[in-house]
Amino acid sequence: MKLLCISTAFSSTDIALIVDGKCTFQSVKSNAKQSENALLAIDEVLKVGNIDITEIDCVSVVVGPGSFTGIRIGLGLVKGMSIAKPSLKLIGICSLDLMAHIFATSNNPKSDFWCTINALSGNIFACHYDSKGERLTEPTMLTGEQLTILSGIVVGLKDENLDICNIFVEFSPQSLLSLSEKYYNDGKFISENQLLPIYLRKSQAEQNADKKD
Protein backbone atom coordinates (compact mmCIF):
# COMPACT_ATOMS: atom_id res chain seq x y z
CA MET A 1 0.00 0.00 0.00
CA LYS A 2 1.31 3.42 -1.04
CA LEU A 3 -1.44 5.74 0.16
CA LEU A 4 -1.34 9.55 0.35
CA CYS A 5 -4.06 11.33 2.39
CA ILE A 6 -4.93 15.03 2.02
CA SER A 7 -7.20 17.36 4.00
CA THR A 8 -7.34 21.09 3.23
CA ALA A 9 -10.99 21.62 4.24
CA PHE A 10 -10.37 23.14 7.69
CA SER A 11 -8.04 25.34 9.74
CA SER A 12 -5.04 23.08 9.19
CA THR A 13 -3.64 21.25 6.20
CA ASP A 14 -3.29 17.60 7.24
CA ILE A 15 -1.21 15.21 5.15
CA ALA A 16 -0.55 11.53 5.87
CA LEU A 17 1.41 8.91 3.97
CA ILE A 18 1.77 5.18 4.40
CA VAL A 19 4.28 3.25 2.31
CA ASP A 20 4.47 -0.48 2.96
CA GLY A 21 3.56 -0.01 6.64
CA LYS A 22 5.72 3.08 7.30
CA CYS A 23 3.69 6.16 8.24
CA THR A 24 4.59 9.84 7.86
CA PHE A 25 2.46 12.77 9.02
CA GLN A 26 2.44 16.53 8.47
CA SER A 27 0.05 19.18 9.81
CA VAL A 28 0.35 22.86 8.93
CA LYS A 29 -1.87 25.72 10.09
CA SER A 30 -3.66 27.16 7.08
CA ASN A 31 -3.36 30.76 5.93
CA ALA A 32 -3.75 32.73 2.71
CA LYS A 33 -1.17 30.50 1.03
CA GLN A 34 -2.99 27.23 1.71
CA SER A 35 -2.37 25.78 -1.75
CA GLU A 36 1.35 26.46 -1.37
CA ASN A 37 1.36 25.01 2.16
CA ALA A 38 -0.39 21.86 0.95
CA LEU A 39 2.17 21.30 -1.80
CA LEU A 40 5.06 21.86 0.61
CA ALA A 41 3.52 19.46 3.18
CA ILE A 42 2.98 16.80 0.52
CA ASP A 43 6.55 17.23 -0.69
CA GLU A 44 7.83 16.87 2.88
CA VAL A 45 6.01 13.59 3.62
CA LEU A 46 7.14 12.18 0.28
CA LYS A 47 10.75 13.02 1.11
CA VAL A 48 10.51 11.46 4.56
CA GLY A 49 8.75 8.43 3.09
CA ASN A 50 11.48 8.21 0.44
CA ILE A 51 8.99 7.86 -2.38
CA ASP A 52 8.24 9.76 -5.58
CA ILE A 53 4.72 11.07 -6.20
CA THR A 54 4.52 8.87 -9.31
CA GLU A 55 4.87 5.76 -7.13
CA ILE A 56 1.74 6.51 -5.07
CA ASP A 57 -1.05 4.05 -5.93
CA CYS A 58 -3.93 5.71 -4.04
CA VAL A 59 -4.86 9.20 -2.82
CA SER A 60 -7.64 10.08 -0.37
CA VAL A 61 -8.98 13.61 0.06
CA VAL A 62 -11.53 15.28 2.34
CA VAL A 63 -14.32 16.56 0.06
CA GLY A 64 -16.32 18.53 2.66
CA PRO A 65 -18.37 19.99 4.07
CA GLY A 66 -15.94 22.66 5.23
CA SER A 67 -14.12 25.66 3.78
CA PHE A 68 -15.16 26.32 0.17
CA THR A 69 -11.66 27.44 -0.79
CA GLY A 70 -9.95 24.63 1.12
CA ILE A 71 -12.16 21.96 -0.44
CA ARG A 72 -11.44 23.28 -3.94
CA ILE A 73 -7.69 23.28 -3.27
CA GLY A 74 -7.69 19.66 -2.10
CA LEU A 75 -9.85 18.45 -4.96
CA GLY A 76 -7.80 20.40 -7.48
CA LEU A 77 -4.58 18.80 -6.28
CA VAL A 78 -5.99 15.28 -6.40
CA LYS A 79 -7.69 15.72 -9.77
CA GLY A 80 -4.37 16.96 -11.15
CA MET A 81 -2.62 13.86 -9.82
CA SER A 82 -5.32 11.66 -11.33
CA ILE A 83 -4.93 13.24 -14.77
CA ALA A 84 -1.16 12.72 -14.59
CA LYS A 85 -1.63 9.10 -13.49
CA PRO A 86 -4.96 7.64 -14.71
CA SER A 87 -4.36 4.36 -12.82
CA LEU A 88 -4.36 6.21 -9.48
CA LYS A 89 -7.01 4.93 -7.05
CA LEU A 90 -9.11 7.69 -5.47
CA ILE A 91 -10.96 7.90 -2.16
CA GLY A 92 -13.31 10.74 -1.20
CA ILE A 93 -13.89 11.36 2.51
CA CYS A 94 -16.79 13.31 4.01
CA SER A 95 -15.59 15.40 6.95
CA LEU A 96 -18.63 14.40 9.04
CA ASP A 97 -17.84 10.72 8.40
CA LEU A 98 -14.28 11.39 9.55
CA MET A 99 -15.59 12.93 12.77
CA ALA A 100 -17.83 9.90 13.31
CA HIS A 101 -14.88 7.56 12.77
CA ILE A 102 -12.76 9.48 15.29
CA PHE A 103 -15.49 9.46 17.92
CA ALA A 104 -16.59 5.85 17.40
CA THR A 105 -13.08 4.39 17.46
CA SER A 106 -11.96 6.50 20.44
CA ASN A 107 -15.05 6.25 22.64
CA ASN A 108 -16.82 3.01 21.66
CA PRO A 109 -20.28 4.60 22.13
CA LYS A 110 -23.23 2.43 23.09
CA SER A 111 -25.82 4.50 21.24
CA ASP A 112 -26.29 6.53 18.08
CA PHE A 113 -24.91 10.06 17.85
CA TRP A 114 -24.79 13.21 15.72
CA CYS A 115 -21.73 14.86 14.20
CA THR A 116 -21.89 18.60 13.56
CA ILE A 117 -19.82 21.34 11.92
CA ASN A 118 -20.42 25.07 12.07
CA ALA A 119 -21.88 26.25 8.73
CA LEU A 120 -21.95 29.89 9.92
CA SER A 121 -24.89 32.31 10.09
CA GLY A 122 -26.64 30.05 12.62
CA ASN A 123 -26.53 27.02 10.32
CA ILE A 124 -25.10 23.60 11.18
CA PHE A 125 -23.81 20.79 8.94
CA ALA A 126 -24.99 17.55 10.52
CA CYS A 127 -25.27 13.80 10.04
CA HIS A 128 -26.72 11.05 12.26
CA TYR A 129 -24.68 7.88 12.94
CA ASP A 130 -25.16 4.54 14.66
CA SER A 131 -22.88 3.42 17.49
CA LYS A 132 -20.33 2.05 15.00
CA GLY A 133 -20.05 5.32 13.12
CA GLU A 134 -22.14 4.26 10.13
CA ARG A 135 -24.54 6.78 8.62
CA LEU A 136 -28.22 6.73 9.57
CA THR A 137 -28.95 9.81 7.44
CA GLU A 138 -27.27 11.73 4.65
CA PRO A 139 -25.22 14.83 5.53
CA THR A 140 -27.39 17.94 5.54
CA MET A 141 -27.50 21.55 6.67
CA LEU A 142 -29.82 22.41 9.56
CA THR A 143 -31.06 25.85 10.51
CA GLY A 144 -33.49 27.45 12.95
CA GLU A 145 -36.07 25.05 14.37
CA GLN A 146 -34.45 22.13 12.52
CA LEU A 147 -31.67 22.20 15.13
CA THR A 148 -34.10 20.73 17.68
CA ILE A 149 -33.60 17.27 16.14
CA LEU A 150 -30.06 17.26 17.54
CA SER A 151 -30.35 15.29 20.78
CA GLY A 152 -28.42 12.72 22.81
CA ILE A 153 -24.73 12.64 21.94
CA VAL A 154 -23.84 15.59 19.71
CA VAL A 155 -20.23 15.63 18.54
CA GLY A 156 -18.52 18.83 17.42
CA LEU A 157 -15.07 20.10 16.58
CA LYS A 158 -12.94 21.28 19.47
CA ASP A 159 -11.84 24.39 17.56
CA GLU A 160 -15.46 25.44 17.00
CA ASN A 161 -16.81 24.74 20.51
CA LEU A 162 -20.46 24.86 19.42
CA ASP A 163 -22.97 25.25 22.27
CA ILE A 164 -25.18 22.46 20.92
CA CYS A 165 -22.39 19.90 21.31
CA ASN A 166 -21.56 17.85 24.41
CA ILE A 167 -18.56 15.96 22.99
CA PHE A 168 -15.65 17.39 21.01
CA VAL A 169 -13.05 15.81 18.72
CA GLU A 170 -10.08 17.05 16.71
CA PHE A 171 -9.01 16.25 13.18
CA SER A 172 -5.47 14.95 12.75
CA PRO A 173 -3.35 13.36 9.99
CA GLN A 174 -3.42 10.12 12.03
CA SER A 175 -7.23 9.95 12.06
CA LEU A 176 -7.35 10.83 8.36
CA LEU A 177 -4.99 7.94 7.61
CA SER A 178 -7.00 5.56 9.82
CA LEU A 179 -10.25 6.10 7.91
CA SER A 180 -8.45 6.20 4.55
CA GLU A 181 -6.87 2.81 5.27
CA LYS A 182 -10.29 1.41 6.19
CA TYR A 183 -11.79 2.64 2.92
CA TYR A 184 -8.77 1.30 1.03
CA ASN A 185 -9.12 -2.15 2.56
CA ASP A 186 -12.88 -2.08 1.92
CA GLY A 187 -12.27 -1.16 -1.73
CA LYS A 188 -14.21 2.12 -1.51
CA PHE A 189 -12.61 3.67 -4.58
CA ILE A 190 -14.24 6.20 -6.89
CA SER A 191 -13.50 7.55 -10.34
CA GLU A 192 -12.18 11.05 -11.03
CA ASN A 193 -15.66 12.03 -12.27
CA GLN A 194 -17.16 10.89 -8.95
CA LEU A 195 -14.71 12.97 -6.92
CA LEU A 196 -17.08 15.83 -6.13
CA PRO A 197 -17.22 18.43 -3.34
CA ILE A 198 -19.78 18.25 -0.55
CA TYR A 199 -20.71 21.89 0.01
CA LEU A 200 -24.32 21.54 1.32
CA ARG A 201 -24.77 25.30 0.99
CA LYS A 202 -24.14 28.04 -1.52
CA SER A 203 -20.97 30.10 -1.40
CA GLN A 204 -21.11 33.68 -0.10
CA ALA A 205 -20.81 34.96 -3.67
CA GLU A 206 -23.79 32.84 -4.76
CA GLN A 207 -25.83 33.99 -1.76
CA ASN A 208 -25.06 37.63 -2.58
CA ALA A 209 -26.07 37.06 -6.20
CA ASP A 210 -29.38 35.53 -5.08
CA LYS A 211 -30.08 38.60 -2.92
CA LYS A 212 -29.47 40.89 -5.91
CA ASP A 213 -31.84 38.82 -8.08
Phi, psi and omega per residue, in radians:
M1 nan 2.198 3.059
K2 -2.203 1.527 -2.947
L3 -2.004 2.199 3.076
L4 -1.914 2.286 -3.092
C5 -2.064 2.365 -3.044
I6 -2.313 2.292 2.990
S7 -2.362 2.058 3.073
T8 -2.163 0.289 -2.986
A9 -1.493 -0.114 -3.065
F10 -2.357 -2.786 -2.982
S11 -1.239 -0.185 3.063
S12 -2.317 2.611 3.021
T13 -1.582 1.997 -3.108
D14 -1.899 2.212 -3.138
I15 -2.225 2.355 3.090
A16 -2.355 2.591 3.139
L17 -2.457 2.354 2.994
I18 -2.240 2.187 3.135
V19 -2.213 1.865 3.123
D20 0.882 0.781 3.070
G21 1.620 -0.250 3.131
K22 -1.622 2.188 -3.066
C23 -1.840 2.497 3.065
T24 -2.360 2.408 -3.081
F25 -2.267 2.611 3.076
Q26 -2.583 2.311 3.089
S27 -2.353 2.185 -3.078
V28 -2.247 2.277 3.077
K29 -1.087 2.306 -3.072
S30 -1.340 2.655 2.996
N31 -2.642 -2.793 -3.063
A32 -1.105 -0.329 -3.125
K33 -1.839 0.780 -3.044
Q34 -1.080 -0.686 -3.140
S35 -1.112 -0.704 3.102
E36 -1.155 -0.749 3.124
N37 -1.073 -0.703 -3.138
A38 -1.105 -0.776 3.140
L39 -1.117 -0.716 3.122
L40 -1.142 -0.710 3.140
A41 -1.153 -0.711 3.101
I42 -1.112 -0.782 3.126
D43 -1.038 -0.684 -3.114
E44 -1.145 -0.810 -3.119
V45 -1.180 -0.574 3.095
L46 -1.161 -0.683 3.108
K47 -1.135 -0.818 3.140
V48 -1.110 -0.671 3.133
G49 -1.369 -0.091 3.099
N50 0.968 0.889 -3.117
I51 -2.499 2.549 3.076
D52 -1.531 2.612 -3.107
I53 -1.019 -0.517 -3.130
T54 -1.229 -0.275 -3.122
E55 -1.555 -0.206 3.121
I56 -1.129 2.336 3.141
D57 -1.818 -0.185 3.126
C58 -2.677 2.468 3.067
V59 -2.246 2.311 3.017
S60 -1.915 2.620 -3.141
V61 -2.571 2.464 3.069
V62 -1.350 2.142 -3.028
V63 -1.793 0.077 3.112
G64 1.946 -3.128 -0.005
P65 -1.239 2.769 -3.110
G66 2.942 -2.578 3.132
S67 -1.179 2.221 3.124
F68 -0.979 -0.883 -3.103
T69 -1.111 -0.785 -3.127
G70 -1.073 -0.746 3.124
I71 -1.066 -0.788 -3.133
R72 -1.088 -0.673 3.132
I73 -1.099 -0.860 -3.131
G74 -1.062 -0.811 -3.134
L75 -1.143 -0.675 3.132
G76 -1.086 -0.746 3.123
L77 -1.077 -0.819 -3.074
V78 -1.225 -0.689 3.106
K79 -1.112 -0.642 3.078
G80 -1.101 -0.733 3.093
M81 -1.102 -0.686 -3.111
S82 -1.164 -0.664 3.115
I83 -1.154 -0.693 3.137
A84 -1.223 -0.503 -3.131
K85 -2.385 1.533 -3.070
P86 -1.012 -0.428 -3.123
S87 -1.389 -0.074 -3.102
L88 -1.100 2.239 3.051
K89 -1.357 2.504 -3.097
L90 -2.168 2.485 3.085
I91 -2.309 2.198 3.063
G92 -1.790 2.319 -3.090
I93 -2.116 2.161 3.042
C94 -1.328 2.315 -3.098
S95 -1.094 -0.566 3.102
L96 -1.210 -0.642 3.067
D97 -1.137 -0.635 3.104
L98 -1.146 -0.717 3.064
M99 -1.055 -0.769 -3.133
A100 -1.093 -0.699 3.118
H101 -1.111 -0.765 3.132
I102 -1.062 -0.844 -3.103
F103 -1.170 -0.796 -3.084
A104 -1.133 -0.720 -3.099
T105 -1.329 -0.465 -3.100
S106 -1.560 -0.490 -3.007
N107 -2.038 -0.225 3.141
N108 0.821 1.020 -3.087
P109 -1.111 2.671 -3.134
K110 -1.722 -0.064 -3.110
S111 -2.458 3.028 3.119
D112 -1.211 2.905 -3.110
F113 -2.730 2.889 3.082
W114 -1.906 2.549 2.949
C115 -2.007 2.404 -3.047
T116 -2.362 2.624 3.062
I117 -2.403 2.433 3.134
N118 -1.146 2.109 3.112
A119 -1.764 0.094 3.106
L120 1.239 2.844 3.136
S121 0.984 0.571 3.118
G122 1.412 0.106 -3.137
N123 -1.733 2.681 -3.108
I124 -2.330 2.259 2.936
F125 -1.394 2.350 -3.067
A126 -2.599 2.698 3.023
C127 -2.673 2.512 -3.084
H128 -1.754 2.352 -3.070
Y129 -2.254 2.682 3.016
D130 -1.437 -3.141 -3.030
S131 -1.114 -0.322 3.137
K132 -1.640 0.007 3.140
G133 1.506 0.313 3.087
E134 -1.658 2.491 -3.071
R135 -1.085 2.387 2.955
L136 -1.831 -0.357 3.079
T137 -2.409 3.005 3.017
E138 -1.513 2.636 3.068
P139 -1.006 2.458 -3.107
T140 -2.609 3.010 3.030
M141 -1.951 2.220 -3.137
L142 -1.873 2.575 3.106
T143 -2.599 2.693 3.062
G144 0.977 -2.225 -3.093
E145 -1.158 -0.349 3.124
Q146 -1.088 -0.425 -3.103
L147 -1.147 -0.282 -3.111
T148 -1.196 -0.271 3.122
I149 -1.311 -0.237 3.127
L150 -1.361 1.889 -3.112
S151 -2.490 2.975 -3.122
G152 1.240 -2.340 3.122
I153 -1.445 2.099 3.118
V154 -2.126 1.967 -3.052
V155 -1.673 2.337 3.105
G156 -2.307 3.078 3.099
L157 -1.505 2.378 -3.109
K158 -1.006 -0.688 -3.128
D159 -1.130 -0.495 -3.081
E160 -1.564 -0.576 3.069
N161 0.898 0.864 -3.139
L162 -1.169 2.443 -3.109
D163 -1.118 -0.495 -3.089
I164 -1.314 -0.178 -3.055
C165 -1.670 2.564 3.076
N166 -2.090 -0.027 3.052
I167 -2.404 2.478 -3.121
F168 -2.257 2.496 3.113
V169 -2.266 2.932 3.108
E170 -2.228 2.452 3.019
F171 -1.313 2.625 3.088
S172 -2.703 2.763 3.069
P173 -1.047 -0.565 -3.128
Q174 -1.148 -0.763 3.138
S175 -1.218 -0.615 3.080
L176 -1.079 -0.752 3.114
L177 -1.151 -0.698 -3.119
S178 -1.023 -0.843 -3.131
L179 -1.256 -0.627 3.121
S180 -1.094 -0.725 3.090
E181 -1.093 -0.711 3.125
K182 -1.061 -0.831 3.131
Y183 -1.109 -0.673 3.119
Y184 -1.066 -0.854 -3.117
N185 -1.166 -0.504 3.113
D186 -1.481 -0.076 3.134
G187 1.248 0.540 -3.116
K188 -1.509 1.164 -3.137
F189 -1.723 2.658 3.115
I190 -2.286 2.858 3.103
S191 -1.477 2.929 3.122
E192 -1.069 -0.605 3.126
N193 -1.213 -0.427 3.137
Q194 -1.539 -0.130 -3.121
L195 -1.419 1.550 -3.025
L196 -2.104 2.627 3.124
P197 -1.278 2.613 2.988
I198 -1.891 1.696 -3.114
Y199 -1.603 -0.790 -3.134
L200 1.194 -0.158 3.064
R201 -2.631 2.857 3.106
K202 -1.352 2.674 3.069
S203 -1.201 2.896 3.124
Q204 -1.059 -0.675 3.127
A205 -1.104 -0.717 3.123
E206 -1.181 -0.676 3.103
Q207 -1.117 -0.719 3.125
N208 -1.135 -0.669 3.114
A209 -1.143 -0.688 3.110
D210 -1.089 -0.683 3.136
K211 -1.115 -0.691 3.126
K212 -1.149 -0.679 3.121
D213 -1.172 nan nan
